[in-house]
Amino acid sequence: MRFTSYIWSVALMIVFVLSLVSNWYDSLVYLVNIIALLMVIDKLGKGIVLREIIALHTAFICLLMPLVGYLVYNTTNGLSLLWIRYMPVDKNIYFSYCLPAVTGFCILLCWPVKNEKGADAGVFLQKTLERIKLNLKGNKSLGIWLIVVGILMFFLVPYVPAGLQYILNLLYFSSFTGLLYVYLSDKFIYRTIILVLFGLFTIVLALRSGMFTIIAYMGMTLFSFFFVGKKISFIRKTLTFFAAFFVLVVIQSVKPAYRKTITLNPGVNKAEVFGDLTMKQLSGSNNFFSPDNYFFLYYRANQGYNIALVMRRFPGVVPFDDGAYLLVKIAAAFVPRVLWPDKPEAGGIANMKYYANFTIKSWSTNVGPVGEAYASFGITGGIIYMMLLGAFIRFAYKRVFVIAGKIPLIILWIPVMFYQVTYSAENDTLQILNSVIKSSFFIFILYKLVPHLFKPVKKFNVEPTQTRKGVVDHLQTQ
């Protein structure tokens, strides 16, 4: 496992060097995405595939989709002209920065753990999962309560002040941790029913709102937990991954029409509408293989367009700001709003205006950390910044597994801590810091207030022949 991990890291390093000294951008973009994909498939079943998913997602939306824009959705494509979604800077200019920046980010993010302590794969993870199952033995209600409380918090979010909504959202994310608690608990008669009902609840929420973010990105966060320890062939893992990817592609393809339909017809049967649109997409009535049929998928997934808007503005119109704006955002992640009432909000409205001179209303988009890094520090500084950002995420992620040496159940709280990091390449640095820092503090408070969630009290039936020492020895092994 470790040997193959270093193979992928070395391969990415070669791409990184070539991206600095050559202009083979098309081939190198394909290569980065293939390496990231192979990292995911290779590790699936062997460990938690989160860092690799983040790397693949970043490479896909910041490198592959922009390349598709240059090759397909350019000024010769009618929809690109109509919606003004062709790439606004020269291809060589774009990839001379973004290719090494993203590749460097992936290298530092996915660099293998040198020792077993803190590893997210292999023997250490297997032993930790066994200890988790022991912790949850006889404590199946923990997961059920987390799910119930999380769902209740979801419905309360609209009715509480804005300052409390983030906490309630974290409690809602905790329901996905509850899902993992239930999944890894002893098999009991209602376990499958609970897992299925929670899955259906999540799907219904997505259909009602027209927002499929929670399905896509929480699914990416949870994806590998259900495969760890299972011996699956490379071909089967590949087919499983592409099946999941195909589902996401179909969802993204029908989402614009679906949102429009349910907005214009509020009382319509949403499941039926979504089913009809999906079948229409799959039947080929819209010319399934036509590039125009996937324009809105490209529109949604091409983070490079926003980055290119930043590159068009900096430094030609506005000089690089040496990180002045970005550092204020970073500071905002560490200072509570009580002490800094008007501190910056995470989100794209202010970022798009400052970095891209682009005003957005009634919808959401952002320049991403890659765009922030470029506007702040230029090409060389931006590349270094992205590498440091990858190293930071890796450090925070590894700490979870180091802590798991003493508190195994902490691993199951990864969905709370890293869900918003999973898709951070299309948001901003503040979201990454908010997710890691605030959710870590939230989990710490939970640990202090409800320690039973992390170290369940175990009850042992002590036989009369057992000595006190024997019971103590047994407890010490748990």
Sequence and secondary structure as in RCSB ss.txt:
>XXXX:A:sequence
MRFTSYIWSVALMIVFVLSLVSNWYDSLVYLVNIIALLMVIDKLGKGIVLREIIALHTAFICLLMPLVGYLVYNT
TNGLSLLWIRYMPVDKNIYFSYCLPAVTGFCILLCWPVKNEKGADAGVFLQKTLERIKLNLKGNKSLGIWLIVVG
ILMFFLVPYVPAGLQYILNLLYFSSFTGLLYVYLSDKFIYRTIILVLFGLFTIVLALRSGMFTIIAYMGMTLFSF
FFVGKKISFIRKTLTFFAAFFVLVVIQSVKPAYRKTITLNPGVNKAEVFGDLTMKQLSGSNNFFSPDNYFFLYYR
ANQGYNIALVMRRFPGVVPFDDGAYLLVKIAAAFVPRVLWPDKPEAGGIANMKYYANFTIKSWSTNVGPVGEAYA
SFGITGGIIYMMLLGAFIRFAYKRVFVIAGKIPLIILWIPVMFYQVTYSAENDTLQILNSVIKSSFFIFILYKLV
PHLFKPVKKFNVEPTQTRKGVVDHLQTQ
>XXXX:A:secstr
 HHHHHHHHHHHHHHHHHHHH   HHHHHHHHHHHHHHHHHHHBTTB  SHHHHHHHHHIIIIIHHHHHHHTSST
TSHHHHHHT S SS HHHHHHHHHHHHHHHHHHHH   SSSTT SBHHHHHHHHHHHHHHHTT THHHHHHHHHH
HHHHHHGGGS HHHHHHHHHHHHHHHHHHHHHHHS   TTHHHHHHHHHHHHHHHHHHHT  HIIIIIHHHHGGG
GTTT    HHHHHHHHHHHHHHHHHHHHHHHHHHHHHHH TTS HHHHHHHHHHHHHHTTT TT GGGGHHHHHH
H THHHHHHHHHHTTTTS   TTHHHHHHHHHHHS TTT TT   SSHHHHHHHHH     SS    HHHHHHHH
HHHHHHHHHHHHHHHHHHHHHHHHHHHHTTT GGGGGGHHHHHHHHHTGGGS HHHHHIIIIIHHHHHHHHHHH 
GGGTS        TT  HHHHHHHHHT 
